Amino acid sequence: MLDLQGKKILVTGASSGIGKDIAILLSKLGARVIITGRDRERLNQTSALLGDKEMHLAIIADMDAEADIKALVEKIEKLNGAVFCAGIIEYSPVKFLSKEKINKVLSVNFVSQALLTQALLKEKKIERQSSLVYISSVSSKLGVAGTAAYAASKAALSAFAKVLATELAGQKIRVNSLSPGIVKTPMTEGADSAIAGDDMKEDEKKYPLGYGNTIDVANYVAFLLSDNSSWITGSDLVMDGGFTLN
Ligand SMILES: NC(=O)c1ccc[n+]([C@@H]2O[C@H](COP(=O)([O-])OP(=O)(O)OC[C@H]3O[C@@H](n4cnc5c(N)ncnc54)[C@H](OP(=O)(O)O)[C@@H]3O)[C@@H](O)[C@H]2O)c1
């Protein structure tokens, strides 16, 4: 059994999809969870599902705003773990990508995660023996048309996590990333045709185990945050129901 009692864990992107289910599971496993996102109403909905209201904390922050990152870091106590899950997707063939679009995706998916990490470290908000988990994407390893900016942002995130794993090993802080294939969330539901041509049901057949559910990702993240994974650092697990087997 995984036990996260006594651990304080930050989850970004907790107002929706994967981050929301991660926060819920971590709270069930006994962690004190600090959740963040931009949308107050949806973040409150996550809060309401965390059980003991006094135990957890919800903070509104836009990862694309450095002032918000600074304020977030000031408000939180020392952590035993963090899950960097906030992210956006942009579908566009390279021919039609603009500097603004590329910058936006890189900013939210990579630069902000790097700056938040740096601020947490500088302000000494990460305890020794903590675990940091970055939600990357299997897109970072593939060549799916229309995903260049997104794939590049996630490749940067995975590479960042690997380097950080080396830099923080001396403090026994573990750093891992996770590269899921398609998981059913508002992000993918809202982008049927962009992801899968016209038919997601047809596309799902390329996944031997079908598309993933948020709990599939949450279960593995909880393991990475627990002491059960104390010898795992620098990994980037592909979790895709067998999509990339062939
Ligand atoms: N679903 C998939 O198939 C899949 C596959 C591989 C990887 N991923 C990755 O998993 C993560 C979660 O995706 P999801 O599918 O759960 O998407 P989602 O349901 O759209 O959730 C995205 C989350 O990111 C937050 N977010 C976006 N921009 C933000 C910003 N500027 N500042 C703060 N928070 C921001 C959103 O919060 P607010 O709206 O409240 O700001 C929301 O909580 C993303 O990093 C995504 O790239 C997803």
The ligand as an SDF file (V2000), in Angstrom:
LIG
                    3D

 48 52  0  0  0  0  0  0  0  0999 V2000
   -4.5750   14.3390  -21.8080 N   0  0  0  0  0  0  0  0  0  0  0  0
   -3.5830   13.7900  -22.4920 C   0  0  0  0  0  0  0  0  0  0  0  0
   -3.7920   12.9850  -23.4220 O   0  0  0  0  0  0  0  0  0  0  0  0
   -2.1600   14.0900  -22.1260 C   0  0  0  0  0  0  0  0  0  0  0  0
   -1.1550   13.2650  -22.6400 C   0  0  0  0  0  0  0  0  0  0  0  0
    0.1740   13.5360  -22.3190 C   0  0  0  0  0  0  0  0  0  0  0  0
    0.4730   14.5910  -21.4910 C   0  0  0  0  0  0  0  0  0  0  0  0
   -0.5300   15.3930  -21.0040 N   0  0  0  0  0  0  0  0  0  0  0  0
   -0.1490   16.5060  -20.1440 C   0  0  0  0  0  0  0  0  0  0  0  0
   -0.7930   16.3670  -18.8970 O   0  0  0  0  0  0  0  0  0  0  0  0
   -1.0160   17.6550  -18.3280 C   0  0  0  0  0  0  0  0  0  0  0  0
   -2.4750   17.7750  -17.9340 C   0  0  0  0  0  0  0  0  0  0  0  0
   -3.2590   17.6660  -19.1130 O   0  0  0  0  0  0  0  0  0  0  0  0
   -4.8270   17.3870  -19.0890 P   0  0  0  0  0  0  0  0  0  0  0  0
   -5.1070   16.4900  -20.2050 O   0  0  0  0  0  0  0  0  0  0  0  0
   -5.2500   17.0550  -17.7240 O   0  0  0  0  0  0  0  0  0  0  0  0
   -5.3620   18.8420  -19.5260 O   0  0  0  0  0  0  0  0  0  0  0  0
   -6.5000   19.7840  -18.9700 P   0  0  0  0  0  0  0  0  0  0  0  0
   -7.6530   19.0040  -18.4690 O   0  0  0  0  0  0  0  0  0  0  0  0
   -6.7090   20.7970  -20.0280 O   0  0  0  0  0  0  0  0  0  0  0  0
   -5.7860   20.4860  -17.7090 O   0  0  0  0  0  0  0  0  0  0  0  0
   -4.7390   21.3860  -17.9030 C   0  0  0  0  0  0  0  0  0  0  0  0
   -4.4030   22.0140  -16.5710 C   0  0  0  0  0  0  0  0  0  0  0  0
   -3.3270   22.9380  -16.7730 O   0  0  0  0  0  0  0  0  0  0  0  0
   -3.6790   24.1810  -16.1790 C   0  0  0  0  0  0  0  0  0  0  0  0
   -3.0900   25.3000  -16.8830 N   0  0  0  0  0  0  0  0  0  0  0  0
   -3.0650   25.5320  -18.2180 C   0  0  0  0  0  0  0  0  0  0  0  0
   -2.4760   26.7090  -18.4620 N   0  0  0  0  0  0  0  0  0  0  0  0
   -2.1250   27.2210  -17.2590 C   0  0  0  0  0  0  0  0  0  0  0  0
   -1.4920   28.4190  -16.8600 C   0  0  0  0  0  0  0  0  0  0  0  0
   -1.0890   29.3630  -17.7290 N   0  0  0  0  0  0  0  0  0  0  0  0
   -1.2940   28.6250  -15.5430 N   0  0  0  0  0  0  0  0  0  0  0  0
   -1.6970   27.7140  -14.6380 C   0  0  0  0  0  0  0  0  0  0  0  0
   -2.3080   26.5640  -14.9510 N   0  0  0  0  0  0  0  0  0  0  0  0
   -2.5170   26.3390  -16.2510 C   0  0  0  0  0  0  0  0  0  0  0  0
   -5.1940   24.2250  -16.2530 C   0  0  0  0  0  0  0  0  0  0  0  0
   -5.6800   25.0480  -15.2320 O   0  0  0  0  0  0  0  0  0  0  0  0
   -6.5740   26.3690  -15.4790 P   0  0  0  0  0  0  0  0  0  0  0  0
   -7.3930   26.1500  -16.6900 O   0  0  0  0  0  0  0  0  0  0  0  0
   -7.3270   26.5040  -14.2100 O   0  0  0  0  0  0  0  0  0  0  0  0
   -5.5620   27.4260  -15.6570 O   0  0  0  0  0  0  0  0  0  0  0  0
   -5.5600   22.7810  -15.9790 C   0  0  0  0  0  0  0  0  0  0  0  0
   -5.6440   22.5480  -14.5980 O   0  0  0  0  0  0  0  0  0  0  0  0
   -0.5750   18.6640  -19.3760 C   0  0  0  0  0  0  0  0  0  0  0  0
    0.7330   19.0910  -19.0870 O   0  0  0  0  0  0  0  0  0  0  0  0
   -0.5890   17.8580  -20.6580 C   0  0  0  0  0  0  0  0  0  0  0  0
    0.2960   18.3630  -21.6160 O   0  0  0  0  0  0  0  0  0  0  0  0
   -1.8350   15.1650  -21.3040 C   0  0  0  0  0  0  0  0  0  0  0  0
  1  2  1  0
  2  3  2  0
  2  4  1  0
  4  5  1  0
  4 48  2  0
  5  6  2  0
  6  7  1  0
  7  8  2  0
  8  9  1  0
  8 48  1  0
  9 10  1  0
  9 46  1  0
 10 11  1  0
 11 12  1  0
 11 44  1  0
 12 13  1  0
 13 14  1  0
 14 15  2  0
 14 16  1  0
 14 17  1  0
 17 18  1  0
 18 19  2  0
 18 20  1  0
 18 21  1  0
 21 22  1  0
 22 23  1  0
 23 24  1  0
 23 42  1  0
 24 25  1  0
 25 26  1  0
 25 36  1  0
 26 27  1  0
 26 35  1  0
 27 28  2  0
 28 29  1  0
 29 30  1  0
 29 35  2  0
 30 31  1  0
 30 32  2  0
 32 33  1  0
 33 34  2  0
 34 35  1  0
 36 37  1  0
 36 42  1  0
 37 38  1  0
 38 39  2  0
 38 40  1  0
 38 41  1  0
 42 43  1  0
 44 45  1  0
 44 46  1  0
 46 47  1  0
M  CHG  2   8   1  16  -1
M  END
$$$$
